[in-house]
Amino acid sequence: MTTASHPAQHHVMGLTLHNTALGLGWVFLAVGVLGFIPGITSNYGAMTFAGHDSGAMLLGVFQVSVLHNIVHLLFGAAGLYFARTGRMARGYLIGGGAIYLVLWIYGLITSSNMSADFVPMNSADNWLHLVLGVAMVGLGLWLGRDAREETKGRAM
């Protein structure tokens, strides 16, 4: 007797497209909020709206600005919204991961004195963007394989 695996039920350690997008959404929301809290963000008084000259550091490690924090809040809200269906969650993970990989490349090619550097990023931000990008794309592809197979099965 064989049993078919439903994409929403196929998971390892609770990892599903829905749970992963939802979890990342909440994490990005939290990071966005924490970026506005003095003490958690050191040099809070040196925070600028945008630009490479913001002196604020989330957790004393990651360079942030008001714009940077707002982007985290929007990215988090998008994660909560796109977690609604497997297809949307997969798109959020793969698309969001691709955005983070582009940000990683952007961070590598811009220096702090370039006019194109409108989002403050330091070396820690760059490495985090690489890890997030690879993890999000990888999870979107890995967890989304059942959704792709189910779609193929309906097409036949």
C-alpha positions in Angstrom: 0.0 0.0 0.0 1.4 3.4 -0.9 0.4 6.7 0.4 0.8 10.0 -1.5 2.4 12.9 0.3 0.5 16.1 0.3 2.9 19.1 -0.2 1.5 20.9 2.9 2.1 17.7 5.0 5.5 16.8 3.6 8.1 18.2 6.0 11.2 17.5 7.9 11.4 18.9 11.4 8.4 21.2 10.7 9.9 22.7 7.6 7.2 23.4 5.1 7.0 26.3 2.6 4.3 27.9 4.8 6.2 27.6 8.1 9.5 28.7 6.5 8.1 31.8 4.9 6.0 32.6 8.0 9.0 32.1 10.3 11.3 34.3 8.1 8.5 36.9 7.9 8.4 37.1 11.7 12.2 37.2 12.0 12.5 40.1 9.4 9.7 42.0 11.3 11.6 41.5 14.6 14.8 42.7 13.1 13.1 45.8 11.6 11.7 46.7 15.0 14.9 45.9 16.9 16.7 48.3 14.6 14.7 51.2 16.0 15.4 50.3 19.7 18.3 52.2 21.3 20.5 49.8 23.2 19.8 46.9 20.9 21.0 49.2 18.2 24.2 50.9 19.3 25.1 54.4 18.2 21.4 55.0 17.8 21.9 58.7 17.7 24.2 58.3 14.6 21.4 56.6 12.6 20.6 58.4 9.3 17.6 57.9 7.1 19.7 56.4 4.3 23.2 56.3 3.0 26.5 54.7 3.9 27.3 57.2 6.7 24.8 55.8 9.2 26.7 54.9 12.4 24.0 52.8 14.0 24.8 49.1 14.5 22.1 46.5 15.2 23.4 44.2 17.9 26.7 46.2 17.6 27.5 44.3 14.4 25.2 45.1 11.5 25.1 48.6 10.1 21.5 49.9 9.8 19.6 53.1 8.8 16.0 54.0 9.0 15.5 52.9 5.4 17.3 49.6 6.1 14.9 49.0 9.1 11.9 49.9 7.0 13.0 47.4 4.3 13.3 44.7 6.9 9.7 45.5 8.1 8.3 45.4 4.6 10.2 42.2 3.8 8.8 40.7 7.0 5.2 41.7 6.1 5.7 40.2 2.7 6.8 36.9 4.3 3.6 36.8 6.4 1.5 37.6 3.3 3.2 35.2 0.9 3.1 32.3 3.5 -0.6 31.9 2.7 -0.2 29.4 -0.1 2.6 27.0 -1.0 3.1 28.6 -4.4 3.3 32.1 -2.9 5.7 31.0 -0.1 7.9 29.3 -2.7 8.0 32.5 -4.7 8.8 34.5 -1.6 11.7 32.2 -0.6 13.2 32.0 -4.1 12.6 35.6 -5.1 13.6 36.9 -1.7 16.7 34.8 -1.7 17.6 36.1 -5.2 17.2 39.7 -3.9 19.6 38.9 -1.0 22.1 37.4 -3.4 21.9 40.6 -5.5 22.4 42.7 -2.3 25.4 40.6 -1.5 26.9 41.3 -4.9 25.9 45.0 -4.5 27.7 45.1 -1.1 30.8 43.6 -2.6 31.1 46.1 -5.5 30.2 49.3 -3.6 32.5 50.9 -1.2 31.4 53.3 1.6 32.4 56.4 -0.5 30.4 55.5 -3.6 27.3 57.6 -4.3 25.4 54.4 -5.3 25.8 53.1 -1.7 22.4 54.3 -0.4 21.9 51.4 2.1 24.5 51.1 4.8 26.1 47.7 4.7 29.3 46.5 6.3 31.2 43.2 5.9 28.9 41.4 8.5 25.8 42.5 6.4 27.4 41.2 3.2 28.1 37.8 4.7 24.6 37.6 6.2 23.1 38.5 2.8 25.0 35.7 1.2 23.9 33.1 3.8 20.3 34.3 3.7 20.2 34.3 -0.1 21.6 30.8 -0.5 19.4 29.4 2.4 16.2 31.0 1.1 16.7 29.9 -2.5 17.8 26.4 -1.4 14.8 26.0 1.0 12.4 27.3 -1.7 13.7 24.8 -4.2 13.9 21.9 -1.7 10.6 22.4 0.1 8.9 23.4 -3.2 9.7 20.2 -5.0 6.4 18.6 -3.9 4.4 21.6 -5.0 6.1 21.4 -8.4 5.4 17.6 -8.6 1.7 18.2 -7.7 1.4 20.8 -10.4 2.9 18.5 -13.0 0.5 15.7 -11.8 -2.5 17.9 -12.4 -1.3 18.9 -15.9 -1.3 15.3 -17.1 
